[in-house]
């Protein structure tokens, strides 16, 4: 049994202030874990290739395009639109992979909770 000059004897119960402090500590820990997970994904590179490997795009977890590689056999002056479509497809697939990796990383930290309302 604890004693507080304000509350008298507490019978070992946790006060509201103590609960709030514990909750704030847990939130801070989750934020640190989320930041570490985000940094790990941002440092990762994702590669996608399309058209049988003739066009390849490489992006990072920040969703920045790092490189686009086009094999000579993909270049047909008579069909530039096909090459453009292949480049767009490769970049979009690599970006999708990066986004999916970020989502999975955040879900592993938060247990699938949507913490957007809390600004996390």
Secondary structure, DSSP 8 states (H G I E B T S, - for coil): --EETTTEE-TT---HHHHHHHHHHHHHHHHHHHHHHHHHHHT-EEEEEETTTTEEEEEETT--EEEEEE-GGG--TT-HHHHHHHHHHHHHHHHHHHHHHHHHHHHHHHTT---GGGT-
